[in-house]
Amino acid sequence: MRITGSCHCGNLSFVLDWRGDADAIPARACTCSFCRKHGAVWTADPAATLEVQVRDAAAHSTYRFETATADFHVCARCGAVPLVTSDIEGRVHAVVNVNAFDDVDPSRLRRSEVSFDGEETGSRLARRQRGWIGQVRFAPADRT
């Protein structure tokens, strides 16, 4: 299943080639203060591929906090956070925000709440390697 998504203004967009069960997409609401304040709900399919497009690099920022092992990709124009990446052993892994999806029936989402409080850094990175999207490509920004 091909899933498209973007920030509100479209500056940060993605195409997710979902390989898992398209009728039961896990949607995990992280309980950390950043995700709660942004209303982010994350999903990943380790067999999927993700292509990210940044239209205007000047309006794209990343934010790291606490363990500094993940980059939250924030649109500087509209403030949305459509994805998070983590560079693990030279490979980029990602999760995407289901609230950034275009035209995905909400009944396909299997929502749950998760907490990663107290998780050691090594365990955190191993979990991401196993469960996050491991084929991530950032397409060159438009030069128009």
Secondary structure, DSSP 8 states (H G I E B T S, - for coil): -EEEEE-SSSSEEEEEE--S-TTSEEEEEE-SHHHHHHT--EE--TT-EEEEEES-GGGEEEE--TT---EEEEETTT----EEEEEETTEEEEEEEGGGBSS--GGGEEEEEE--TT--HHHHHHHHHHHSB-EEEEE-----
